[in-house]
Structures are given as C-alpha cells and as structure tokens.
C-alpha cells in the first residue's frame, strides 16, 4: 500500500464495493470531504462528484477512461504549439489558484460547477499533506491554463483542468504525462469518458480492469510531498 496515511484511511473510512455501482457509477451518498475519507475513496477507485447544495455523491463508473503516461497523441498543429509558443510550465506553484480557476472557467454545455468552496478547501488540505498537485502553464507572466489531481502510489487521479488561453490545459496535460512517465507512474485516471480526451490518447477500460491495475499501482511508494522542484520543457521528437 502507498503509505501509512492511506492504510489508516482505508481502515477508518469504509465504502461499498465499486462493483456494486451500475454502469453510470453512482455508488453512495453522504459523508464528508475529510482528507481520510477522500484518500480512502480514491484508493478504492471512487471519487466525489455532485452539484452545489446536493449531498456528496460518490462514483465509480464503468467503463473508465485512463491515460498512460507518455502515450498522448500529438497532432502536427499541437507539436507546433509546443515548439513555438512562449510558455513555461511549473508544478505546485499556486495550487489553490488552479482549483479556483477550474471552478470559475466557463465550460461549453455545462451550467455551473461541481467545485464548490468545500471542494476547494478539501483538496487544498490534501495539497498541504503532499497528495494533491497542480500543473500550471504561464504565458506572458500570467496563468494560461492548468490542471490538478491526486497522486497515490503509482496512480494519478485527474480532477479538473482549465484554459484561459488557447491550448493552456493541453500543454499542462502533456507536461504531466511526460513527468509521470519519467517517474514511473502507471496511469492517469480521467474518471469519465470524453471525446476530447479520446482524441488525445485516452483509453477506455472496464472498471474491473481499472480496479485491478489500481491495486497494483498502490503498492508503489509514490511521490508524496511538494512537486515544486519538478521541471519540464518540450523536446521535439518525443
């Protein structure tokens, strides 16, 4: 198992088996967003997703979408962006700002956001504990895009990403994939299937397979702590 804190959380906070959820994935409701409960959920392949004002809903959908580090598809146009755009990528420089930006950005076809104040506080706490991390893309000195999620063992659980300028989130995702590949991570959990991530190289797998791979990933020690020391630059040809 990844570390003592995760093992303790699994003992203290129980959930129904993810296999009990239907294909849409709804498994349970209620509880809280305490660090231990969240760690226990993610280590079991479960995540919270709900609308503001509703009870906390816990999900484990079937099928599941994952990205394997280093396996993203790069179009010619995006390669040109990576080569020529004036940007910089950093990790864990301003985690809270990334989460708040994910909450505030307008999304096509969506009304409102599931990232309420409780989510911001809960994941910021996990960031201070060394589990939650952000990738930030800066252009002309301003935040242009990014993403955040949790790292437990050899798995990264992607939560949300945003763009304030074209390609901001795509650059963040590619940088994350590269760094996770270098550090021996097994997969990025994208949670639900989207056409956008399919085009970028996301793969759809059955929940049962996802849970088996997650169990193996949790045996790794992982990189708990600040990722602010990580650096990434695009190298053409990778």
Buried (B, 14 or more C-beta within 10 A) or exposed (E): BBBEBBBBBBEEBEBEEBEEBEEEBBBBEEBEBBBBBBBBBBBBBBBBBBEEEEEBBBBBBBBBBBBBBBBBEBEEEBBEBBEEBEBBBBBBBBBBEBBBBBBEBEEEEEEEBBBBEBBBEBBBBBBEEBBBBBBBBBBEEEBBBBBBBBBBBBBBBBBBBBBBBEBBBBBBBBBBBBBBBEBEBBBBBBBBBEEEBBEBBBBEBEBEEBBEBBBEBBEBEBBBEBBEEBEBEBEEEE
